[in-house]
Amino acid sequence: MTRGSGRSPFAPDVLPDGRRRYSHRAVVARRTLLVGVVAAGTSIGVVATRAGGADDSPGVAGVAGGDPAVHDAVAQPAPPAAPPAHSLTEAGSPWVIVNKQHPIAPHDYAPETAVVGGKEVASTIAADLEGLLAAAKSAAVSLGVTSGFRSLAHQQDVHDNAVARDGVESAESVSARPGYSEHQTGLAVDFSGSSRPGCLLENCFGQTPEYDWLVANAGRFGFLRRYPDDKTDVTGYAPEPWHWRWVGADLVAQMAAKGVTTMEEFFGVSGGTTYA
């Protein structure tokens, strides 16, 4: 179609394939009209983009909600990724990541504690841990708490004893150096069960009714198995079916929905078997 003096200056040219294209004349006319409308005090949302085509056509301006041929030319930015709801580095955060690459800061951090199941834990997890133990008891599952909060000095003793017993390499596959242990946050709990007493802090705890109950129910109380099978290269530790970490039920649900079993992978945080 050719341009004629009798057609609207705002009208687009119609290409042979039926698509519409705005000429330089039409763009200028539409911009002039838009400036006049805005100057008159009408509130109209305007978006603009540079049309970087090979034919060096000018930028296209359009009114939000107006002509779709103009609006479609506007580049729509992707929404920014939502930041974590809680800090991943602050020692008192429920989502703090502590591993061989990320020590606790400050080094001698100690939380406010409460006693649950005969052991000290961070007071922030006390209600959920009490609820978990009560629910297990109601289901005739005998769960106990073997370890909760450990101070920096306590963890030093645990690590030293493990090294003396098993050697450095073997010990550090299951025991953290002081300042690198989740237990120091008060958010980690080692569970035990009465069905197989010989499986205390042993892999066979993963074949007990207590462990099966934890897998099915711990998440609703906010607890996550922190060192799962086949993830040593990520978490830095051999599988520990007894070691569970409180992160809150919301994060447990988010990780389960994505099929992710470690905090490192879910948040994209470094881990591994080598100390920083």
SEBAZA-57107 format. One record per residue (C-alpha): residue number from 1; residue in three letters; x, y, z. Coordinates in steps of 0.25 Angstrom, whole numbers. Example, Ala and Ser with C-alpha at 12.3 -4.5 7.8 and 13.67 -1.06 7.14 Angstrom:
<r martor="1" guba="ALA" px="49" py="-18" pz="31"/>
<r martor="2" guba="SER" px="55" py="-4" pz="29"/>
This chain:
<r martor="1" guba="MET" px="0" py="0" pz="0"/>
<r martor="2" guba="THR" px="5" py="14" pz="-3"/>
<r martor="3" guba="ARG" px="4" py="26" pz="5"/>
<r martor="4" guba="GLY" px="-6" py="36" pz="1"/>
<r martor="5" guba="SER" px="-9" py="50" pz="5"/>
<r martor="6" guba="GLY" px="-23" py="47" pz="10"/>
<r martor="7" guba="ARG" px="-19" py="36" pz="20"/>
<r martor="8" guba="SER" px="-17" py="38" pz="35"/>
<r martor="9" guba="PRO" px="-3" py="41" pz="39"/>
<r martor="10" guba="PHE" px="-4" py="32" pz="50"/>
<r martor="11" guba="ALA" px="-8" py="20" pz="42"/>
<r martor="12" guba="PRO" px="2" py="8" pz="40"/>
<r martor="13" guba="ASP" px="7" py="3" pz="27"/>
<r martor="14" guba="VAL" px="1" py="-11" pz="24"/>
<r martor="15" guba="LEU" px="12" py="-21" pz="19"/>
<r martor="16" guba="PRO" px="8" py="-32" pz="8"/>
<r martor="17" guba="ASP" px="8" py="-42" pz="19"/>
<r martor="18" guba="GLY" px="-2" py="-34" pz="27"/>
<r martor="19" guba="ARG" px="7" py="-29" pz="38"/>
<r martor="20" guba="ARG" px="6" py="-14" pz="41"/>
<r martor="21" guba="ARG" px="18" py="-5" pz="42"/>
<r martor="22" guba="TYR" px="19" py="9" pz="46"/>
<r martor="23" guba="SER" px="27" py="18" pz="37"/>
<r martor="24" guba="HIS" px="36" py="30" pz="42"/>
<r martor="25" guba="ARG" px="25" py="39" pz="39"/>
<r martor="26" guba="ALA" px="14" py="31" pz="47"/>
<r martor="27" guba="VAL" px="24" py="30" pz="59"/>
<r martor="28" guba="VAL" px="26" py="45" pz="59"/>
<r martor="29" guba="ALA" px="11" py="48" pz="58"/>
<r martor="30" guba="ARG" px="8" py="39" pz="70"/>
<r martor="31" guba="ARG" px="19" py="45" pz="79"/>
<r martor="32" guba="THR" px="14" py="59" pz="76"/>
<r martor="33" guba="LEU" px="0" py="55" pz="80"/>
<r martor="34" guba="LEU" px="5" py="48" pz="92"/>
<r martor="35" guba="VAL" px="13" py="60" pz="97"/>
<r martor="36" guba="GLY" px="1" py="68" pz="95"/>
<r martor="37" guba="VAL" px="-8" py="59" pz="103"/>
<r martor="38" guba="VAL" px="2" py="58" pz="115"/>
<r martor="39" guba="ALA" px="4" py="74" pz="114"/>
<r martor="40" guba="ALA" px="-11" py="75" pz="116"/>
<r martor="41" guba="GLY" px="-10" py="68" pz="129"/>
<r martor="42" guba="THR" px="-15" py="54" pz="125"/>
<r martor="43" guba="SER" px="-8" py="43" pz="133"/>
<r martor="44" guba="ILE" px="-4" py="32" pz="123"/>
<r martor="45" guba="GLY" px="7" py="22" pz="125"/>
<r martor="46" guba="VAL" px="17" py="22" pz="114"/>
<r martor="47" guba="VAL" px="28" py="12" pz="111"/>
<r martor="48" guba="ALA" px="39" py="14" pz="100"/>
<r martor="49" guba="THR" px="50" py="5" pz="94"/>
<r martor="50" guba="ARG" px="60" py="6" pz="83"/>
<r martor="51" guba="ALA" px="56" py="-2" pz="71"/>
<r martor="52" guba="GLY" px="70" py="-7" pz="67"/>
<r martor="53" guba="GLY" px="66" py="-13" pz="54"/>
<r martor="54" guba="ALA" px="75" py="-14" pz="42"/>
<r martor="55" guba="ASP" px="67" py="-3" pz="34"/>
<r martor="56" guba="ASP" px="71" py="7" pz="45"/>
<r martor="57" guba="SER" px="57" py="10" pz="48"/>
<r martor="58" guba="PRO" px="55" py="20" pz="59"/>
<r martor="59" guba="GLY" px="51" py="17" pz="73"/>
<r martor="60" guba="VAL" px="36" py="13" pz="76"/>
<r martor="61" guba="ALA" px="28" py="20" pz="87"/>
<r martor="62" guba="GLY" px="15" py="14" pz="91"/>
<r martor="63" guba="VAL" px="4" py="17" pz="102"/>
<r martor="64" guba="ALA" px="3" py="6" pz="112"/>
<r martor="65" guba="GLY" px="-9" py="-2" pz="110"/>
<r martor="66" guba="GLY" px="-11" py="4" pz="96"/>
<r martor="67" guba="ASP" px="-8" py="-1" pz="82"/>
<r martor="68" guba="PRO" px="-3" py="-16" pz="83"/>
<r martor="69" guba="ALA" px="6" py="-14" pz="71"/>
<r martor="70" guba="VAL" px="14" py="-3" pz="79"/>
<r martor="71" guba="HIS" px="13" py="-9" pz="92"/>
<r martor="72" guba="ASP" px="19" py="-22" pz="87"/>
<r martor="73" guba="ALA" px="31" py="-15" pz="83"/>
<r martor="74" guba="VAL" px="35" py="-11" pz="97"/>
<r martor="75" guba="ALA" px="45" py="-20" pz="104"/>
<r martor="76" guba="GLN" px="39" py="-25" pz="117"/>
<r martor="77" guba="PRO" px="51" py="-28" pz="128"/>
<r martor="78" guba="ALA" px="51" py="-41" pz="135"/>
<r martor="79" guba="PRO" px="46" py="-39" pz="150"/>
<r martor="80" guba="PRO" px="58" py="-39" pz="159"/>
<r martor="81" guba="ALA" px="61" py="-52" pz="167"/>
<r martor="82" guba="ALA" px="55" py="-51" pz="181"/>
<r martor="83" guba="PRO" px="66" py="-51" pz="192"/>
<r martor="84" guba="PRO" px="66" py="-61" pz="203"/>
<r martor="85" guba="ALA" px="56" py="-58" pz="214"/>
<r martor="86" guba="HIS" px="67" py="-60" pz="225"/>
<r martor="87" guba="SER" px="82" py="-58" pz="225"/>
<r martor="88" guba="LEU" px="91" py="-69" pz="220"/>
<r martor="89" guba="THR" px="103" py="-64" pz="228"/>
<r martor="90" guba="GLU" px="98" py="-58" pz="241"/>
<r martor="91" guba="ALA" px="100" py="-68" pz="252"/>
<r martor="92" guba="GLY" px="87" py="-66" pz="259"/>
<r martor="93" guba="SER" px="79" py="-68" pz="246"/>
<r martor="94" guba="PRO" px="70" py="-80" pz="244"/>
<r martor="95" guba="TRP" px="76" py="-81" pz="230"/>
<r martor="96" guba="VAL" px="91" py="-79" pz="233"/>
<r martor="97" guba="ILE" px="100" py="-89" pz="225"/>
<r martor="98" guba="VAL" px="111" py="-94" pz="233"/>
<r martor="99" guba="ASN" px="121" py="-104" pz="226"/>
<r martor="100" guba="LYS" px="136" py="-105" pz="223"/>
<r martor="101" guba="GLN" px="136" py="-93" pz="214"/>
<r martor="102" guba="HIS" px="127" py="-84" pz="223"/>
<r martor="103" guba="PRO" px="131" py="-84" pz="238"/>
<r martor="104" guba="ILE" px="122" py="-78" pz="249"/>
<r martor="105" guba="ALA" px="124" py="-63" pz="251"/>
<r martor="106" guba="PRO" px="127" py="-58" pz="261"/>
<r martor="107" guba="HIS" px="136" py="-70" pz="264"/>
<r martor="108" guba="ASP" px="131" py="-72" pz="279"/>
<r martor="109" guba="TYR" px="117" py="-69" pz="276"/>
<r martor="110" guba="ALA" px="107" py="-76" pz="286"/>
<r martor="111" guba="PRO" px="92" py="-75" pz="285"/>
<r martor="112" guba="GLU" px="81" py="-73" pz="296"/>
<r martor="113" guba="THR" px="78" py="-87" pz="299"/>
<r martor="114" guba="ALA" px="67" py="-96" pz="305"/>
<r martor="115" guba="VAL" px="67" py="-110" pz="310"/>
<r martor="116" guba="VAL" px="59" py="-120" pz="302"/>
<r martor="117" guba="GLY" px="60" py="-135" pz="303"/>
<r martor="118" guba="GLY" px="71" py="-133" pz="314"/>
<r martor="119" guba="LYS" px="80" py="-125" pz="304"/>
<r martor="120" guba="GLU" px="82" py="-110" pz="302"/>
<r martor="121" guba="VAL" px="77" py="-105" pz="288"/>
<r martor="122" guba="ALA" px="75" py="-91" pz="283"/>
<r martor="123" guba="SER" px="63" py="-85" pz="289"/>
<r martor="124" guba="THR" px="57" py="-82" pz="275"/>
<r martor="125" guba="ILE" px="55" py="-97" pz="272"/>
<r martor="126" guba="ALA" px="51" py="-101" pz="286"/>
<r martor="127" guba="ALA" px="36" py="-101" pz="283"/>
<r martor="128" guba="ASP" px="37" py="-109" pz="270"/>
<r martor="129" guba="LEU" px="46" py="-119" pz="276"/>
<r martor="130" guba="GLU" px="37" py="-121" pz="288"/>
<r martor="131" guba="GLY" px="26" py="-123" pz="278"/>
<r martor="132" guba="LEU" px="34" py="-133" pz="270"/>
<r martor="133" guba="LEU" px="37" py="-142" pz="282"/>
<r martor="134" guba="ALA" px="23" py="-141" pz="287"/>
<r martor="135" guba="ALA" px="17" py="-145" pz="273"/>
<r martor="136" guba="ALA" px="27" py="-157" pz="272"/>
<r martor="137" guba="LYS" px="23" py="-162" pz="286"/>
<r martor="138" guba="SER" px="8" py="-161" pz="282"/>
<r martor="139" guba="ALA" px="12" py="-170" pz="271"/>
<r martor="140" guba="ALA" px="19" py="-180" pz="280"/>
<r martor="141" guba="VAL" px="33" py="-176" pz="274"/>
<r martor="142" guba="SER" px="43" py="-174" pz="284"/>
<r martor="143" guba="LEU" px="52" py="-163" pz="280"/>
<r martor="144" guba="GLY" px="63" py="-157" pz="289"/>
<r martor="145" guba="VAL" px="73" py="-145" pz="287"/>
<r martor="146" guba="THR" px="87" py="-149" pz="288"/>
<r martor="147" guba="SER" px="94" py="-135" pz="285"/>
<r martor="148" guba="GLY" px="89" py="-121" pz="283"/>
<r martor="149" guba="PHE" px="97" py="-108" pz="285"/>
<r martor="150" guba="ARG" px="112" py="-110" pz="287"/>
<r martor="151" guba="SER" px="120" py="-98" pz="291"/>
<r martor="152" guba="LEU" px="133" py="-95" pz="283"/>
<r martor="153" guba="ALA" px="141" py="-102" pz="294"/>
<r martor="154" guba="HIS" px="132" py="-114" pz="294"/>
<r martor="155" guba="GLN" px="134" py="-115" pz="279"/>
<r martor="156" guba="GLN" px="149" py="-114" pz="281"/>
<r martor="157" guba="ASP" px="148" py="-126" pz="291"/>
<r martor="158" guba="VAL" px="139" py="-134" pz="281"/>
<r martor="159" guba="HIS" px="148" py="-132" pz="269"/>
<r martor="160" guba="ASP" px="161" py="-135" pz="277"/>
<r martor="161" guba="ASN" px="155" py="-148" pz="282"/>
<r martor="162" guba="ALA" px="151" py="-152" pz="268"/>
<r martor="163" guba="VAL" px="165" py="-149" pz="263"/>
<r martor="164" guba="ALA" px="172" py="-157" pz="274"/>
<r martor="165" guba="ARG" px="162" py="-169" pz="271"/>
<r martor="166" guba="ASP" px="161" py="-169" pz="256"/>
<r martor="167" guba="GLY" px="172" py="-160" pz="250"/>
<r martor="168" guba="VAL" px="170" py="-147" pz="244"/>
<r martor="169" guba="GLU" px="165" py="-151" pz="230"/>
<r martor="170" guba="SER" px="154" py="-161" pz="236"/>
<r martor="171" guba="ALA" px="151" py="-152" pz="247"/>
<r martor="172" guba="GLU" px="148" py="-139" pz="239"/>
<r martor="173" guba="SER" px="138" py="-147" pz="230"/>
<r martor="174" guba="VAL" px="129" py="-147" pz="242"/>
<r martor="175" guba="SER" px="134" py="-137" pz="252"/>
<r martor="176" guba="ALA" px="135" py="-122" pz="249"/>
<r martor="177" guba="ARG" px="147" py="-114" pz="254"/>
<r martor="178" guba="PRO" px="143" py="-104" pz="265"/>
<r martor="179" guba="GLY" px="136" py="-92" pz="259"/>
<r martor="180" guba="TYR" px="131" py="-100" pz="247"/>
<r martor="181" guba="SER" px="120" py="-108" pz="254"/>
<r martor="182" guba="GLU" px="105" py="-106" pz="252"/>
<r martor="183" guba="HIS" px="104" py="-111" pz="267"/>
<r martor="184" guba="GLN" px="110" py="-98" pz="271"/>
<r martor="185" guba="THR" px="98" py="-90" pz="265"/>
<r martor="186" guba="GLY" px="89" py="-98" pz="274"/>
<r martor="187" guba="LEU" px="80" py="-102" pz="262"/>
<r martor="188" guba="ALA" px="86" py="-116" pz="260"/>
<r martor="189" guba="VAL" px="81" py="-128" pz="267"/>
<r martor="190" guba="ASP" px="86" py="-142" pz="268"/>
<r martor="191" guba="PHE" px="75" py="-152" pz="270"/>
<r martor="192" guba="SER" px="75" py="-166" pz="276"/>
<r martor="193" guba="GLY" px="65" py="-177" pz="277"/>
<r martor="194" guba="SER" px="62" py="-189" pz="287"/>
<r martor="195" guba="SER" px="59" py="-199" pz="277"/>
<r martor="196" guba="ARG" px="73" py="-202" pz="273"/>
<r martor="197" guba="PRO" px="82" py="-196" pz="284"/>
<r martor="198" guba="GLY" px="95" py="-201" pz="277"/>
<r martor="199" guba="CYS" px="92" py="-191" pz="265"/>
<r martor="200" guba="LEU" px="95" py="-179" pz="274"/>
<r martor="201" guba="LEU" px="102" py="-169" pz="264"/>
<r martor="202" guba="GLU" px="104" py="-180" pz="254"/>
<r martor="203" guba="ASN" px="99" py="-182" pz="240"/>
<r martor="204" guba="CYS" px="90" py="-193" pz="244"/>
<r martor="205" guba="PHE" px="81" py="-183" pz="251"/>
<r martor="206" guba="GLY" px="76" py="-181" pz="237"/>
<r martor="207" guba="GLN" px="69" py="-194" pz="237"/>
<r martor="208" guba="THR" px="61" py="-192" pz="250"/>
<r martor="209" guba="PRO" px="47" py="-188" pz="252"/>
<r martor="210" guba="GLU" px="51" py="-175" pz="259"/>
<r martor="211" guba="TYR" px="58" py="-171" pz="246"/>
<r martor="212" guba="ASP" px="47" py="-175" pz="237"/>
<r martor="213" guba="TRP" px="38" py="-167" pz="246"/>
<r martor="214" guba="LEU" px="47" py="-155" pz="245"/>
<r martor="215" guba="VAL" px="47" py="-156" pz="230"/>
<r martor="216" guba="ALA" px="32" py="-156" pz="229"/>
<r martor="217" guba="ASN" px="30" py="-145" pz="240"/>
<r martor="218" guba="ALA" px="42" py="-136" pz="244"/>
<r martor="219" guba="GLY" px="39" py="-127" pz="232"/>
<r martor="220" guba="ARG" px="26" py="-122" pz="238"/>
<r martor="221" guba="PHE" px="34" py="-117" pz="250"/>
<r martor="222" guba="GLY" px="44" py="-110" pz="242"/>
<r martor="223" guba="PHE" px="55" py="-121" pz="243"/>
<r martor="224" guba="LEU" px="64" py="-125" pz="231"/>
<r martor="225" guba="ARG" px="73" py="-137" pz="230"/>
<r martor="226" guba="ARG" px="86" py="-129" pz="228"/>
<r martor="227" guba="TYR" px="96" py="-139" pz="223"/>
<r martor="228" guba="PRO" px="88" py="-148" pz="213"/>
<r martor="229" guba="ASP" px="94" py="-160" pz="205"/>
<r martor="230" guba="ASP" px="103" py="-157" pz="193"/>
<r martor="231" guba="LYS" px="105" py="-143" pz="196"/>
<r martor="232" guba="THR" px="118" py="-143" pz="203"/>
<r martor="233" guba="ASP" px="124" py="-135" pz="192"/>
<r martor="234" guba="VAL" px="114" py="-124" pz="195"/>
<r martor="235" guba="THR" px="112" py="-124" pz="210"/>
<r martor="236" guba="GLY" px="127" py="-128" pz="213"/>
<r martor="237" guba="TYR" px="122" py="-139" pz="222"/>
<r martor="238" guba="ALA" px="119" py="-154" pz="221"/>
<r martor="239" guba="PRO" px="104" py="-158" pz="222"/>
<r martor="240" guba="GLU" px="99" py="-156" pz="236"/>
<r martor="241" guba="PRO" px="84" py="-161" pz="238"/>
<r martor="242" guba="TRP" px="84" py="-156" pz="252"/>
<r martor="243" guba="HIS" px="88" py="-142" pz="250"/>
<r martor="244" guba="TRP" px="76" py="-132" pz="247"/>
<r martor="245" guba="ARG" px="76" py="-117" pz="245"/>
<r martor="246" guba="TRP" px="65" py="-108" pz="248"/>
<r martor="247" guba="VAL" px="62" py="-98" pz="237"/>
<r martor="248" guba="GLY" px="47" py="-96" pz="238"/>
<r martor="249" guba="ALA" px="36" py="-103" pz="232"/>
<r martor="250" guba="ASP" px="35" py="-93" pz="220"/>
<r martor="251" guba="LEU" px="49" py="-96" pz="215"/>
<r martor="252" guba="VAL" px="47" py="-111" pz="217"/>
<r martor="253" guba="ALA" px="35" py="-110" pz="208"/>
<r martor="254" guba="GLN" px="42" py="-101" pz="197"/>
<r martor="255" guba="MET" px="54" py="-111" pz="196"/>
<r martor="256" guba="ALA" px="45" py="-123" pz="195"/>
<r martor="257" guba="ALA" px="37" py="-116" pz="184"/>
<r martor="258" guba="LYS" px="49" py="-114" pz="176"/>
<r martor="259" guba="GLY" px="55" py="-128" pz="180"/>
<r martor="260" guba="VAL" px="67" py="-122" pz="186"/>
<r martor="261" guba="THR" px="73" py="-129" pz="198"/>
<r martor="262" guba="THR" px="84" py="-119" pz="203"/>
<r martor="263" guba="MET" px="84" py="-105" pz="207"/>
<r martor="264" guba="GLU" px="97" py="-102" pz="198"/>
<r martor="265" guba="GLU" px="90" py="-107" pz="185"/>
<r martor="266" guba="PHE" px="77" py="-100" pz="188"/>
<r martor="267" guba="PHE" px="84" py="-86" pz="191"/>
<r martor="268" guba="GLY" px="96" py="-88" pz="182"/>
<r martor="269" guba="VAL" px="106" py="-87" pz="193"/>
<r martor="270" guba="SER" px="120" py="-93" pz="193"/>
<r martor="271" guba="GLY" px="123" py="-106" pz="201"/>
<r martor="272" guba="GLY" px="131" py="-118" pz="199"/>
<r martor="273" guba="THR" px="141" py="-126" pz="207"/>
<r martor="274" guba="THR" px="153" py="-115" pz="208"/>
<r martor="275" guba="TYR" px="153" py="-105" pz="219"/>
<r martor="276" guba="ALA" px="154" py="-91" pz="215"/>
